[in-house]
Amino acid sequence: MRTARIASALLIGVAVLSYSGWLLEFVLPTGVSPVRDPAEALLFGPPVFRILLAISGVAFLLAGPPLHRLGPVQWSARLSSISVSAFGLGVLLQAAYPERSDVWSALLSLVLVGGVISLILWWPPGWRALAVAGLVVVLATWLAVVLARQLDTFEGVFTRVQLVVRAALYSIGGAYAFVKPAPRHAHR
């Protein structure tokens, strides 16, 4: 149990840090406007952005199995750990095929919404409130990105806010996995 807790915390940490690699745009010349251009445009710039995104995808993908061991044995908890791995797979595919970034971004948002809903179903009340707030913020940022694309204004800002929200939610989930009490098992 302790090994799964440490493995999941390390993998989620690596995943979130690598997923936040887009912040390097503020120190590297990219030719991408953080206000107008979506964050996905960075994937066509220096290779470091695709490499970090791929590392993030692999780390999220590998974080699912140890998280699977930590949650209770019920479908909603299992869906949470599966959604982390599914998110990782989507991120990995986005790094490999950046030309379909709008599609990958929408799929990642759907996976994240499904994962957050599953957390709402099984997390204890205090943590559940964080998951509910997270769901509201995820949906709001997703709507903001869709509207920004339609209106062709501030798309870069809203896609970056969306990345921050995703990283924050996975950080909260990783924190819960690390600090939650171990499940009690019946004595035989």
N, C-alpha and C positions, 0 to 999 in steps of 0.2 A: 504494500500500500504506500509506504514511504517512497519507494523508488518511482512509482507512478506519479506521485505528487511532485517530486523533484523534476522528473522528466517532463511532465506537462508544463510546469512553471518555466523551465528552461526553454522548451520549444515555443511556448507562447511568447516568451520574452524575445527570443530571436525573431520570431515571426512579426511581432509588432514593430520591433526596431527596424527590421528590413523593409517592412511595409511602409514605414515612415521615411524611407530613403528619398522620397520625392523632395524632402526639405533641402536636399543638396542643390536644388535648382537656385537657391539663393546665394550659393558660393561658386557654382560652376557656370560657365557660359553655355546657354542652351538655345537661345533664340526663341524661347517659348515665353509668351506673356502670361504671368500668373493671374492676370485679370480677365483676359479675353479667351485664351486657349485652355481647353480642358487639361487636367493633369495627365491624362493618358497620352497627350502629345509628347510628353517627356520620353516616352518609350521609343520615339524615333530620333532622339538626340543621342547624347553620349551613352555608350553601352552600360555604364554603371547602373542606370535606372532599370534596365531590363534584368540585369544580373541580380540586383537587390530584390526586385519583384519576384524573380524565380526562386531565390533563397527563401523569401517569405512564403511563397506557395508550398515549397517542400516542407518548411517548418510547420505550417498550419496543417498540412496533410498528415504529417507524422504525429502531431499533437493529439489527433482524434483518438487513437487507440489507448494511450494512457488515461485520457479523460474519461473514456468509456469505462475503465476500471474504477474510477473514483465516484461516479454518480450512482444513485440508487438504481435498482433493477426494475425499471419501469420504462415504458416506451418513450415518454416525454424526455426523460434524462438521456436515453440512448440517442434520441433524435438530436439532442444538443451536441453530443460528441461527434455524431455523424455529420452534422452541419459544419462543424469546424473543419473536418477533413474535406468536405465538399467545397467549402470556401477556398481551402488551400488548392484544390484541384482547379477551381475556376481561376484563381490568381496565377497559377502556373501556366494555364492555357492562355491567359491574357499576356503573360510575358513572352510566350512562344509565338502567339499570333496577334500582335498589337493592332493589326489593321482592322480587327473586329472589336475594338475596345468598347464601343457603345453597347454592343450585345453582351460582352463579358461584364461590363459594369452593371447592366440591368440584371443579369443572372446573379451576380454577386450580391446585389441588393435583395433579390428574392431569397437567396440562401440565408442571408443575414436576418431578414425578417422572420423566416421560418425558425431559425435558431433562437432568436430572442423570444418568440412566442412559446417555444418549448421550455425556455427558462422560466417564463411566467407561470407555467403549469406545475413546476416542481420546486423552484427555489423557495426558501422560507420567507416569511413576510417582509422583513427589512430589505433583503436582497431582491425580492420580487418587485418592490417599489422601484429599485434601480432599473430592473429589466423593463418595467412598464414605461418609465421615463425614457429609457434607451430606445424603446420601440417608437415612441412619439417622435423623438429626435431623428431617428433613422428615416421614418416616413416623411418628416418635414424636409430633411435635407434631400431626400430622393425627389420629392415634389419640386423643390427649389432648383435642382439640377435639370429636371425635365422642362420646367418653365424657362430657365435661362437658355436652354438649347433652342426652345421654340422662339423666344424673343431675341435670340442672338445677342445677349448682354450678360456680362459678369459670369459667364460659364466657368471660367477659370477659378474664380473665387469660390463658387459653390461646389465644384468638384473637389477642391482642396478641403473645404469644410467637411465634405462627405468622407474624405480619407481620414481626417482627424477623428470624426465620429466613429468610424469603423475601428480605428486603432484604440480609441478610448473604450469602446464596448468590449473588445477582445481583452484589453488589459483588465477590466473589471471582472470578466469571466475567468481569466487566469488567476486573479487575486482570490476569487471565491474558491476555485479549485485548490488553491494552496492553503487557505486558512480555514476552510470548513472542517468541522469535526469528522473524524473517521466514522463510517457507518458501523452500527453495532450488529454483530452477528450472533445468532443463537448458539448457545453452547450445546455440544453433542454429547 
